[in-house]
Amino acid sequence: MIILWAPNRLLRLEYLGNSTYKVESALNSKVMPNDRFVTGCFIKGQPLYLPYLERDGERTTLFVAGRNGGLSIVRKINNEMYD
């Protein structure tokens, strides 16, 4: 899955099951590869509110992707295209 929000932030995600996602790659974001988070849905045009990111076994504070303007792209992809 790919999500994008302004200004020029992009995450490529792997779905792990049970509403859990792992960050495969990140561009221009505080989110880092291998971070994990739980969310029930991604809604284009709405911010993505995450109560925490799991990083190196620790939980960060609240993270909001797309605080101003929401997510601009939410796209399910075939990961084989990027391997």
Helices and strands as residue ranges (DSSP letters): E 2-5, E 9-17, E 20-27, E 36-38, E 48-50, E 54-55, E 58-59, E 63-65, E 71-75, G 79-82
